[in-house]
Amino acid sequence: MVLTRRAPPKALISLVPMIDVMLILLVFFMVTSTYLNLDMIPALRPSGEMAKPTEASDLRLMIRIQADGSPSLRGAALSRQELDQILAQALAKDPLAQLVILPSGSAPTQALISIMDQSAQAGVQNMRVLRLEARP
């Protein structure tokens, strides 16, 4: 009697483990990446300006509100008078200069309102407030 064995099934090459590893790496790099210089974020340009860029809309200032409520520009703390001077200089160069305000998550709301009010009194017409989501 002659018994023949069945040929073992061919091994399947699966891409699922490789895809799992790539997704884990993608999530890891997304979570650990940070913007060191938030002034360079290209999303600050309004969508209306994307269709027709103008030279007058290129001037942007990003004022950060620290946890104690004090404003800062490019890492340097500002007093109310210095902020008024900077806004006046920016508006002299470009009346449609964009002001972006980035409050810290622990900054008091009154500090944001005060800076918005001061900017409006200085004549700023194009103002935005950014909010960063806190990581859990």
Backbone bond lengths (Angstrom), bond angles and torsions (degrees), N, CA, C in turn:
res aa  C-N    CA-C-N  psi(-1)  N-CA   C-N-CA  omega(-1)  CA-C   N-CA-C  phi
1 M - - - 1.426 - - 1.532 107.96 -
2 V 1.295 115.60 132.85 1.447 121.40 -178.18 1.531 108.12 -114.60
3 L 1.304 114.39 120.57 1.472 119.38 177.81 1.530 108.84 -104.05
4 T 1.299 114.22 133.45 1.460 117.99 177.19 1.528 108.53 -112.89
5 R 1.235 112.27 134.90 1.472 117.20 178.73 1.524 109.27 -85.72
6 R 1.324 112.89 147.09 1.457 117.35 174.36 1.514 109.35 -73.95
7 A 1.298 114.81 146.35 1.459 118.77 178.56 1.534 108.13 -68.92
8 P 1.325 116.43 136.60 1.466 117.73 179.59 1.531 109.93 -63.97
9 P 1.328 116.97 147.45 1.467 118.55 -179.33 1.537 110.50 -64.97
10 K 1.314 114.81 147.70 1.453 119.67 -179.50 1.530 109.07 -68.95
11 A 1.301 115.11 142.02 1.464 120.06 179.55 1.531 109.10 -71.53
12 L 1.316 115.12 134.01 1.460 120.06 178.45 1.524 109.32 -90.05
13 I 1.288 114.98 133.78 1.464 119.19 176.20 1.521 106.88 -91.89
14 S 1.306 115.13 118.49 1.457 120.18 -176.31 1.528 109.81 -106.42
15 L 1.317 115.75 139.25 1.449 121.31 177.35 1.522 112.64 -93.34
16 V 1.308 116.82 -3.57 1.462 120.35 -176.01 1.532 112.22 -60.32
17 P 1.332 121.35 -45.73 1.464 119.00 178.49 1.528 113.06 -61.30
18 M 1.327 116.83 -38.63 1.453 118.95 179.15 1.526 110.91 -66.30
19 I 1.326 117.92 -40.20 1.461 121.35 178.50 1.525 110.02 -65.18
20 D 1.317 117.27 -39.59 1.466 120.57 177.58 1.528 111.21 -61.03
21 V 1.307 116.43 -44.53 1.458 120.13 179.66 1.524 110.56 -64.28
22 M 1.318 117.81 -41.56 1.465 120.90 -179.91 1.532 110.88 -64.83
23 L 1.322 117.74 -39.60 1.464 119.86 178.26 1.528 111.29 -66.73
24 I 1.320 116.59 -38.41 1.464 119.46 177.98 1.521 109.73 -64.79
25 L 1.338 117.71 -42.17 1.459 120.53 177.19 1.523 111.80 -64.20
26 L 1.314 117.15 -40.35 1.458 120.87 178.43 1.525 110.97 -60.59
27 V 1.313 116.70 -47.82 1.464 120.70 179.16 1.524 110.09 -63.40
28 F 1.321 117.45 -41.98 1.455 120.86 179.91 1.526 111.21 -59.46
29 F 1.335 117.13 -48.07 1.465 119.89 -178.43 1.518 111.97 -69.72
30 M 1.319 118.17 -31.87 1.460 119.83 176.91 1.521 111.28 -68.34
31 V 1.321 117.09 -39.14 1.461 120.71 -178.29 1.525 111.47 -73.18
32 T 1.315 117.13 -37.34 1.462 119.20 -175.28 1.521 113.50 -87.69
33 S 1.320 118.10 -9.78 1.462 118.50 -179.92 1.523 110.37 -79.53
34 T 1.312 115.17 146.30 1.464 120.95 177.56 1.513 108.48 -136.54
35 Y 1.310 114.77 159.57 1.454 120.58 172.93 1.518 106.89 -96.54
36 L 1.311 116.01 112.13 1.453 119.00 -179.56 1.515 111.58 -76.43
37 N 1.321 116.74 -31.98 1.449 120.56 -179.77 1.519 107.59 -124.19
38 L 1.312 116.89 95.53 1.455 120.74 -176.13 1.519 112.20 -70.10
39 D 1.325 118.56 -13.46 1.454 120.10 177.03 1.522 111.69 -68.11
40 M 1.315 117.23 -14.72 1.457 121.01 -176.01 1.523 112.69 -97.45
41 I 1.333 119.54 6.87 1.453 121.33 -179.33 1.523 108.64 -69.46
42 P 1.335 119.16 122.27 1.461 119.77 -177.53 1.519 113.14 -74.62
43 A 1.314 119.01 -12.09 1.458 121.10 -177.40 1.523 112.55 -75.03
44 L 1.315 118.10 -0.87 1.453 120.20 -178.29 1.527 112.67 -75.97
45 R 1.304 117.97 -15.95 1.462 120.84 179.89 1.521 108.72 -76.40
46 P 1.323 119.33 127.66 1.462 120.90 178.53 1.523 111.13 -61.16
47 S 1.324 116.18 150.87 1.460 120.47 -175.50 1.520 111.91 -65.14
48 G 1.312 119.17 -29.23 1.454 121.62 178.54 1.516 112.42 -65.02
49 E 1.324 116.40 -29.60 1.460 120.30 -179.67 1.512 111.72 -80.40
50 M 1.313 118.82 -16.11 1.455 120.49 178.66 1.522 110.52 -67.14
51 A 1.331 116.72 -35.32 1.449 119.76 -178.14 1.522 111.46 -70.19
52 K 1.329 117.23 -41.10 1.462 120.59 -179.67 1.522 109.25 -136.32
53 P 1.312 118.12 90.36 1.462 120.22 -179.12 1.525 110.84 -67.68
54 T 1.316 114.79 139.87 1.458 120.41 177.31 1.513 108.24 -123.17
55 E 1.305 115.92 155.18 1.460 120.02 -179.81 1.521 110.92 -71.84
56 A 1.340 117.41 -27.66 1.456 121.01 -175.36 1.518 112.28 -72.29
57 S 1.333 118.50 -19.62 1.456 120.87 -175.25 1.527 112.82 -93.94
58 D 1.322 118.12 5.45 1.459 120.26 -175.73 1.521 113.69 -80.13
59 L 1.313 118.83 -15.07 1.452 121.17 -177.27 1.524 109.63 -84.75
60 R 1.340 115.82 118.63 1.462 122.03 -179.89 1.510 109.89 -131.34
61 L 1.304 115.98 140.53 1.457 122.08 173.04 1.517 108.14 -121.52
62 M 1.322 116.68 135.86 1.460 119.56 175.09 1.523 107.96 -114.99
63 I 1.311 115.23 113.74 1.457 122.11 177.35 1.522 107.03 -99.55
64 R 1.306 115.89 124.23 1.464 121.00 176.44 1.516 109.11 -100.49
65 I 1.305 116.07 137.71 1.458 121.06 176.74 1.524 107.03 -102.61
66 Q 1.320 115.27 117.49 1.461 121.08 -177.02 1.541 110.00 -74.32
67 A 1.305 116.15 173.67 1.467 121.34 -177.77 1.524 112.29 -62.40
68 D 1.339 116.94 -29.08 1.465 119.43 179.37 1.530 112.34 -85.24
69 G 1.339 117.57 -1.23 1.456 121.58 177.55 1.511 114.43 95.42
70 S 1.327 118.06 -0.47 1.463 120.41 -178.83 1.525 109.77 -86.05
71 P 1.342 117.29 139.61 1.463 119.87 178.36 1.520 111.14 -80.17
72 S 1.325 115.76 152.94 1.460 120.67 175.40 1.517 108.98 -143.43
73 L 1.327 114.78 149.90 1.461 122.05 178.47 1.517 107.60 -128.53
74 R 1.321 116.55 120.13 1.471 123.30 -178.42 1.521 112.11 53.81
75 G 1.321 116.06 38.87 1.458 121.55 176.17 1.508 115.40 87.26
76 A 1.324 117.93 -8.32 1.471 120.79 -179.08 1.528 109.19 -99.97
77 A 1.328 116.02 127.71 1.463 120.35 178.98 1.523 110.13 -66.75
78 L 1.322 115.51 145.52 1.462 121.84 -177.68 1.523 110.47 -121.87
79 S 1.324 115.45 144.35 1.462 119.97 169.72 1.530 107.33 -91.24
80 R 1.330 116.68 173.92 1.468 119.96 179.34 1.530 110.78 -62.41
81 Q 1.322 116.56 -39.16 1.460 119.78 -179.09 1.545 110.79 -67.76
82 E 1.325 116.59 -41.82 1.461 119.79 178.82 1.530 111.00 -64.37
83 L 1.336 116.56 -39.05 1.456 120.00 177.74 1.528 110.46 -63.86
84 D 1.332 116.82 -41.40 1.468 119.91 176.75 1.530 110.88 -60.79
85 Q 1.328 117.44 -42.04 1.465 120.91 -179.95 1.533 111.37 -65.14
86 I 1.322 116.81 -43.57 1.464 120.82 -179.41 1.526 110.39 -64.51
87 L 1.336 116.32 -42.64 1.462 119.33 178.81 1.527 110.81 -65.25
88 A 1.325 116.74 -40.00 1.465 119.78 179.33 1.529 110.74 -64.46
89 Q 1.326 117.42 -41.06 1.466 120.67 178.85 1.528 110.86 -65.24
90 A 1.338 116.56 -42.50 1.467 119.85 179.85 1.517 111.07 -65.28
91 L 1.329 117.07 -41.19 1.463 119.86 179.96 1.520 111.82 -71.55
92 A 1.321 117.23 -26.44 1.461 119.58 175.37 1.527 110.49 -68.74
93 K 1.326 117.07 -37.26 1.462 121.00 177.42 1.523 111.25 -71.69
94 D 1.336 115.53 -42.91 1.465 120.96 -175.96 1.527 108.99 -148.53
95 P 1.326 119.01 111.00 1.466 120.40 -179.54 1.521 113.73 -64.45
96 L 1.331 117.13 -18.81 1.466 120.77 179.08 1.528 111.24 -103.69
97 A 1.322 117.75 25.30 1.463 121.29 -179.99 1.525 109.35 -58.67
98 Q 1.314 115.29 142.39 1.458 120.82 -178.20 1.526 109.47 -94.37
99 L 1.321 115.54 130.22 1.460 121.87 176.19 1.516 107.68 -109.88
100 V 1.330 115.85 123.78 1.459 121.88 177.89 1.519 106.87 -112.82
101 I 1.322 116.02 126.97 1.465 121.31 -179.19 1.516 107.55 -111.39
102 L 1.327 115.62 126.86 1.463 121.93 -179.76 1.525 108.18 -119.63
103 P 1.333 117.68 97.93 1.461 118.68 179.11 1.526 111.10 -80.95
104 S 1.307 115.40 145.64 1.459 120.95 173.37 1.525 108.00 -68.42
105 G 1.317 116.34 153.47 1.460 119.60 179.30 1.508 113.49 -62.74
106 S 1.323 117.15 -25.46 1.464 120.50 -179.22 1.522 112.66 -102.72
107 A 1.330 117.20 6.95 1.464 120.27 178.89 1.523 109.93 -73.39
108 P 1.321 117.53 143.43 1.469 118.89 177.95 1.530 110.39 -68.62
109 T 1.314 115.06 145.74 1.459 120.66 -179.36 1.522 111.19 -63.09
110 Q 1.319 116.98 -32.99 1.451 120.57 -179.67 1.529 111.38 -61.99
111 A 1.326 117.96 -33.32 1.461 121.00 177.78 1.529 110.41 -64.37
112 L 1.332 116.93 -41.47 1.459 120.81 177.16 1.522 110.57 -62.68
113 I 1.326 116.78 -45.60 1.465 120.93 -179.42 1.527 110.32 -63.71
114 S 1.317 117.31 -40.29 1.470 120.89 -179.69 1.518 111.35 -63.57
115 I 1.335 116.79 -43.08 1.463 120.28 -179.37 1.527 110.51 -69.77
116 M 1.325 117.61 -37.85 1.459 120.36 176.51 1.530 110.35 -63.69
117 D 1.333 116.74 -41.87 1.459 121.24 179.22 1.530 110.50 -65.86
118 Q 1.316 116.99 -44.07 1.469 121.12 178.95 1.527 110.67 -62.21
119 S 1.328 116.89 -39.56 1.464 120.80 179.66 1.526 110.94 -68.12
120 A 1.307 116.98 -40.25 1.462 120.13 178.61 1.526 110.61 -65.31
121 Q 1.331 116.89 -38.61 1.460 120.04 177.96 1.533 111.43 -67.46
122 A 1.334 116.40 -29.25 1.464 120.22 178.11 1.525 111.60 -75.22
123 G 1.333 117.05 -14.73 1.459 120.43 177.43 1.512 115.10 107.15
124 V 1.328 118.06 11.07 1.467 120.90 179.54 1.528 108.39 -69.21
125 Q 1.331 116.04 127.86 1.465 121.08 -179.74 1.519 112.27 -106.76
126 N 1.322 117.02 -21.30 1.453 121.84 -175.73 1.526 108.14 -117.43
127 M 1.327 116.16 94.04 1.468 121.08 -174.59 1.520 109.09 -126.76
128 R 1.327 115.81 139.24 1.463 122.02 177.08 1.521 109.27 -133.27
129 V 1.317 114.83 150.26 1.466 120.77 176.00 1.526 106.79 -118.69
130 L 1.319 116.13 124.74 1.462 121.87 176.64 1.515 109.45 -99.01
131 R 1.300 115.14 148.70 1.455 119.65 175.92 1.512 108.04 -133.59
132 L 1.310 116.35 124.80 1.452 121.03 176.61 1.515 108.93 -93.67
133 E 1.311 116.29 137.28 1.451 121.16 178.50 1.528 108.98 -77.20
134 A 1.301 115.26 138.00 1.467 119.92 177.78 1.521 109.37 -77.48
135 R 1.315 115.30 140.89 1.473 119.92 176.68 1.508 108.71 -81.05
136 P 1.318 116.34 140.14 1.475 118.92 179.83 1.502 112.73 -70.67
